[in-house]
Amino acid sequence: MTAGESSGSVVRRILLGSQLRRLREARGITREAAGYSIRASESKISRMELGRVSFKSRDVEDLLTLYGVTDEAERAALLSLAKEANLTGWWHSYSDVLPGWFQTYIGLEGAASLIRVYEVQFINGLLQTEAYAHAVVERGLKAAAGRGGGGKVSQADIDRRVALRLERQKLLVSERAPQFRCVLDEAALRRPYGDREVMRGQIQHLIDISERPNVTLQIMPFTFGGHAGESGAFTMLSFPESDLSDVVYLEQLTGALYLDKREEVAQYERAMAELQEDCPDPADSRDLLRGLLQLT
């Protein structure tokens, strides 16, 4: 299975969930009643409609019957979508080190045609060198253990998480690479992860990868002062499918939020547009990186 196919399964899951939600609401049926019809809870219906879980054909058939969908062609199309949505993603082999809430993100990331990010704490994962990623992952695992995550941080866990990050990065250089637009706060460049050579290698990598035609990298300098990214890091994902809305991804300490309501997404759209407008352009941002490289 290719990365495109496995990422597409996540999109299909979301599309199917969205269609089931519209059918349910059109009939005025509650999630509780829908859950009862398939011997499940209201929360299970909610997760299905958000595309967060896989679909059983029997459950989809029963829901379609409940929602009054009797046309055989329409039923067949939705059942086929359910089958395609259950394909296992390439990242499944990393499930031992991959939080459940992040699996959805990887699938969406791989299916996106446009990825827009603002980062302030560290370099975005798709742009990290192996050495820098190693330092970030090790620091994060040790911090989690210190907060009661339990046990000693193993080298094997660190290596697996870094390998997963490097696998994700293949997206940017693939045949179907998305447009990637990134705004990095200068703080992410000034905060060291690893030693001097690690940081020098990371900055040089940013200079190099920013030359790719599908990558737009801008630096928000300290000298600008306050800006539209004051609420923190965020990622926006846009998809080629016309009936799939943009998604804003907000990562937290123990989970993540996925926002797709039009009014919420619009606010992040405006914030990203302001950030890009207020930053030095990509060429000037590369000059800023070169200057920082000389000082590192």
Stockholm file with secondary structure:
# STOCKHOLM 1.0

chainA/1-296         MTAGESSGSVVRRILLGSQLRRLREARGITREAAGYSIRASESKISRMELGRVSFKSRDVEDLLTLYGVTDEAERAALLSLAKEANLTGWWHSYSDVLPGWFQTYIGLEGAASLIRVYEVQFINGLLQTEAYAHAVVERGLKAAAGRGGGGKVSQADIDRRVALRLERQKLLVSERAPQFRCVLDEAALRRPYGDREVMRGQIQHLIDISERPNVTLQIMPFTFGGHAGESGAFTMLSFPESDLSDVVYLEQLTGALYLDKREEVAQYERAMAELQEDCPDPADSRDLLRGLLQLT
#=GR chainA/1-296 SS CCHHHHHHHHHHHHHHHHHHHHHHHHTTCCHHHHHHHTTCCHHHHHHHHTTCSCCCHHHHHHHHHHTTCCCHHHHHHHHHHHHHHTCCCGGGGGTTTSCHHHHHHHHHHHHCSEEEEEESSSCCGGGCCHHHHHHHHHHHHHHHIIIIICSCCCHHHHHHHHHHHHHHHGGGGSTTCCEEEEEEEHHHHHSCCSCHHHHHHHHHHHHHHTTSTTEEEEEECGGGCSCTTTTCCEEEEECSCTTSCCEEEEECSSCEEEECCHHHHHHHHHHHHHHHHHSCCHHHHHHHHHHHHHHC
#=GC SS_cons         CCHHHHHHHHHHHHHHHHHHHHHHHHTTCCHHHHHHHTTCCHHHHHHHHTTCSCCCHHHHHHHHHHTTCCCHHHHHHHHHHHHHHTCCCGGGGGTTTSCHHHHHHHHHHHHCSEEEEEESSSCCGGGCCHHHHHHHHHHHHHHHIIIIICSCCCHHHHHHHHHHHHHHHGGGGSTTCCEEEEEEEHHHHHSCCSCHHHHHHHHHHHHHHTTSTTEEEEEECGGGCSCTTTTCCEEEEECSCTTSCCEEEEECSSCEEEECCHHHHHHHHHHHHHHHHHSCCHHHHHHHHHHHHHHC
//
